[in-house]
């Protein structure tokens, strides 16, 4: 089972997964995930054109073609936004479809001419097409991306958090943005043979989303995103090898998204379960006295001791669902559902005489 | 070309005009802020207060006019300027600690390739002490309240040890205690000889907090010492239709 092909594919998938996780962190934090998708889709016509011109799947030719197409797509988005006043998401959506459609048309034209059987690889990726000879250039280019990222680490951090603040300190923010986008584009091109233009964006975003859940700083997030990406990569490669003929790229994506889903659910501070748990504990800790005091306070604010407080207001003020405690207080005779029937249909509560006395009584 | 233009003025603005999509937002601004004052920029919503600060800092391209800070173009005076943007302009869910954010104040000075080290961390800690946030250095910024976020942003500006500070609505949406602390802090900066320029929204407190006033409504309505500028005629010119409100304010101040 541990064939040399599998080792090659697993290594490549781990490298690409890690690299995509690292660069994807910046996309996610800057709210530019869609830009990653546009660059990936837009690279298709460039890749096909490079293939037709150079007559092969040479790494650097493909890279150059994809970068040129990506740059053209970027300029088109700018032109639509600045020149024609199209909203950013619409501009991104239009350019993505335009370039992808152009790529598919080129692809079909190339296929009718024959001799370009390997090209559909770039649509959804085909891990088995990664050759051992590809590993070294992949590692070198990927390593180069990481070195540049490390050199400009603090600038990229500042840019991601507060671009205006960075500009106010004289950092060349526009140029740094171009550089960061270039690094992301190179990463995308490296991953195309594995994941393809359609799914590549998931490898950028899913590990970053997963990593964000567990950390408090940017450096830990980037390291963890790299780890998640590498895990999803090798996991995808192994799973697809076991399940004969299952495409590696999509399995990688499924693994990465699975990690993201688990992280969103389980992370200790930010996870959905942790939040639920905090809310439940707040609910449990809520004391009848707090609810009575809030109701009394509302009455005092309205200069009306018989004021009927809206339950939703109480929930908001107390930060949790006050319903169970109100029900208990009603059984104890301290509060009553308000008799007035407001047109809103809101549930209102008023203090009974016993409730007011309970509120004024010193702590028992 | 190297001679200084108006070097004795902290911030000198001449003929500054900014327009968005063929509509002027700021028109023919001539502005001089002397060194050592604590100045408020006030004006109604849409008067261009934030845009004025951003245009001075070169964050928004002007269509005309020029800016000098202590006689130098802003690009050459960056080390002498600190800027506190509006708190809401960034995502506070960003994965960073309080210390990380304050250290960003030193990134411009550090230059390329250098990482903040022990000296920088000590400076950041000192700045956090100034704003009373020394115990929060390792906290993730996502856990801060609005007032704490504002203090962290101010600490990031203080750590730059700049001569000229611009703050965009630092008192917006913070509690009364934090507001008092921020004002005391800024006054201390002014008393140390620095120049502080604050976009402010609360006319009630202008006279108490500031000693210099710039009244703006796309054009400069008035500028100068607060006592001279804070007049009903100027307020009428700047705020127009909201006069009833202003009448109440004047009475409230006199009482």
Boltz contact constraints between the chains, C-beta under 6 A:
constraints:
  - contact:
      token1: [A, 154]
      token2: [B, 107]
      max_distance: 6.0
  - contact:
      token1: [A, 158]
      token2: [B, 104]
      max_distance: 6.0
  - contact:
      token1: [A, 158]
      token2: [B, 107]
      max_distance: 6.0
  - contact:
      token1: [A, 161]
      token2: [B, 94]
      max_distance: 6.0
  - contact:
      token1: [A, 162]
      token2: [B, 90]
      max_distance: 6.0
  - contact:
      token1: [A, 164]
      token2: [B, 59]
      max_distance: 6.0
  - contact:
      token1: [A, 164]
      token2: [B, 85]
      max_distance: 6.0
  - contact:
      token1: [A, 165]
      token2: [B, 85]
      max_distance: 6.0
  - contact:
      token1: [A, 167]
      token2: [B, 59]
      max_distance: 6.0
  - contact:
      token1: [A, 168]
      token2: [B, 57]
      max_distance: 6.0
  - contact:
      token1: [A, 168]
      token2: [B, 83]
      max_distance: 6.0
  - contact:
      token1: [A, 169]
      token2: [B, 108]
      max_distance: 6.0
  - contact:
      token1: [A, 170]
      token2: [B, 78]
      max_distance: 6.0
  - contact:
      token1: [A, 170]
      token2: [B, 108]
      max_distance: 6.0
  - contact:
      token1: [A, 215]
      token2: [B, 95]
      max_distance: 6.0
  - contact:
      token1: [A, 216]
      token2: [B, 140]
      max_distance: 6.0
  - contact:
      token1: [A, 217]
      token2: [B, 95]
      max_distance: 6.0
  - contact:
      token1: [A, 218]
      token2: [B, 95]
      max_distance: 6.0
  - contact:
      token1: [A, 221]
      token2: [B, 95]
      max_distance: 6.0
